[in-house]
């Protein structure tokens, strides 16, 4: 990962799904982070379910926090549901935190 991508991941790890005490990165909700030559950031992410109560606010929070990272020109979140999220996408750390290990 390049230094800007590391900063973005660090910020993503400060954003939590309000129903689950684990950050969205460790939950596996972030599928891809792309940075173009102008430091515009595109993030493909999903939600734990299409009916997630934060379906409107969480992507905006991600965009705002990533856009505020020094060096980022612009941030855009694309919500995708393919593949659908499941608990196997969580990191080992998240599984341990939630008692799945």
TIDRENDO-90100 format. One record per atom (N, C-alpha, C, O): residue in one letter; z, x, y. Coordinates in steps of 0.05 Angstrom, whole numbers, plus 5000, padded with zeros to 4 digits. Layout:
N
AZXY
...
//
This chain:
101
X500050174976
X500050005000
X500050185025
X501250395026
X498650085045
X498650235070
X501150165086
X502549965080
X501850325107
X504350275122
X504449985134
X506649865134
X502249885144
X502349615155
X502849405133
X504349215138
X501649445111
X502149255088
X505049265080
X506249055073
X506249505080
X509149525073
X510849375093
X512749235085
X510149395119
X511649245139
X511348945135
X513348795138
X508948855128
X508548565123
X510148475099
X511448265101
X510148625078
X511648545054
X514648535061
X516048355052
X515548735077
X518448725085
X519048465100
X521248355096
X517248375117
X517748125132
X517647885113
X519247705115
X515747885095
X515547665075
X518147645059
X518847425051
X519447865055
X521947865039
X524347755055
X526547735045
X523847685081
X525947565097
X525647265099
X527247125111
X523547155086
X522946865088
X523646745061
X522746825040
X525346535063
X526346405039
X525346125036
X525145975056
X524846045011
X524445755005
X527245635008
X529145734995
X527545425025
X530245325030
X531645205006
X534045165006
X530145134985
X531345014961
X532145224940
X533645164922
X531145474944
X531645684923
X532545934938
X531246014957
X534846044930
X535946274945
X534546544939
X535846744935
X531846544939
X530346784934
X527946784954
X526946564960
X527247014964
X525047024984
X522346954971
X522046974947
X520446874988
X517846784979
X516246994965
X514646934947
X516647254972
X515247464959
X516147504930
X514547514912
X518847524927
X519947554900
X519547304882
X519447324858
X519347074895
X518746824880
X515946824869
X515246664851
X514246994880
X511446994871
X509646794885
X507546724875
X510646704908
X509046504923
X506746634938
X504846494946
X506946894944
X504847034958
X502947154937
X503747324922
X500547054938
X498547144918
X496947394928
X496347574912
X496347404954
X494747624964
X495247664994
X495547465009
X495247915002
X495447985031
X492948165036
X492648375024
X491248075054
X488848225061
X489048305091
X489748145108
X488348555097
X488348655124
X485548765130
X484548935116
X484248655151
X481548755157
X481748995176
X483949075183
X479449095184
X479349335201
X480549285229
X481249485242
X480749035237
X481948975263
X484948895261
X486148795280
X486048945238
X488848875232
X489448575233
X491648495240
X487348415227
X487848125223
X488648095194
X487548215176
X490747935190
X491947905164
X491347625153
X491747425167
X490447615129
X489947365114
X491847365090
X491947555075
X493447155088
X495347135066
X494746885049
X494646665060
X494146925024
X493946705005
X496646664992
X497746844980
X497646424995
X500246364983
X500246074973
X498445914979
X502246014957
X502545744946
X505345644952
X506945784965
X505945414943
X508545294946
X509545234918
X507945224899
X512145194915
X513245144888
X512144874877
X511944834853
X511344694895
X509944444887
X508444334911
X509144394934
X506344184906
X504744074928
X506443884946
X505843844969
X508643774935
X510343594950
X512743744962
X514743614970
X512644004964
X514744164975
X515544065003
X513744015019
X518144025008
X518943915034
X518344095058
X518344005080
X517744345053
X517044535075
X514144595075
X513344805085
X512444425064
X509544475062
X508244515089
X506344665091
X509344395110
X508244435136
X509544665151
X508244825165
X512244695149
X513644895165
X513545175153
X513445365168
X513545205127
X513645465114
X511145635121
X511445865129
X508745535118
X506345695125
X506445785154
X505646005160
X507345605172
X507445675200
X509545895205
X509046085221
X511745885191
X513846095193
X512646365184
X513146565197
X511146355162
X509946605151
X507946715172
X508046955178
X506246545182
X504246635202
X505646755226
X504946975235
X507646615237
X509046715261
X510446985256
X510247165273
X511847005234
X513347255228
X511447485223
X511947715231
X509247435208
X507347655203
X505847735228
X505447965233
X505147535244
X503747595270
X505547765288
X504447915305
X508147745286
X509947895303
X510348175294
X511648335308
X509348245270
X509648525260
X507948715278
X505648655284
X509248925286
X507849125303
X505349225289
X505449315266
X503049205302
X500549295291
X498849065281
X496349105277
X499948835276
X498348605267
X497148475291
X498448415311
X494448425289
X493048295311
X493347995309
X494047855328
X492947885285
X493047595280
X493747545251
X493047705234
X495147325246
X495847255218
X495046975212
X495346795228
X493946935188
X493046675179
X493946635151
X493546805134
X495146405145
X496046335118
X494146125106
X493545925119
X493246185082
X491645985067
X493345895044
X494246045027
X493945635043
X495445515021
X493545444999
X491545305003
X494145554975
X492545504952
X494345404929
X496645464927
X493145244912
X494645144889
X493345214862
X493945104841
X491545414864
X490145504840
X490345814840
X489145934857
X491745924822
X493245804800
X495745664809
X496945754829
X496645464796
X499145334803
X501545524798
X501445684779
X503445504816
X505845684813
X507545594790
X507845354784
X508645784775
X510745724756
X512645964755
X512146174767
X514845924742
X517046124743
X516246394732
X517546594738
X514146404716
X513246664705
X512146844727
X511747084723
X511546734751
X510446894773
X512647034789
X512047204805
X515146974783
X517347094798
X517747384788
X517047454766
X518747554806
X519347824799
X521747824781
X523147624778
X522248054768
X524548074750
X527148034766
X529047914757
X527148134791
X529448114809
X530047814814
X532347724814
X527947654820
X528247374825
X529247224800
X531047054802
X528147294777
X528947164752
X531947224747
X533447044738
X532747474752
X535547554748
X537347394767
X539447284759
X536547374792
X538047234813
X538546944805
X540646824810
X536446824794
X536546534787
X537546484759
X537646244750
X538246694744
X539346654718
X537246604696
X537946494675
X534746684701
X532646644680
X532546884661
X531046874641
X534147094666
X534147324648
X536947364636
X537347544621
//
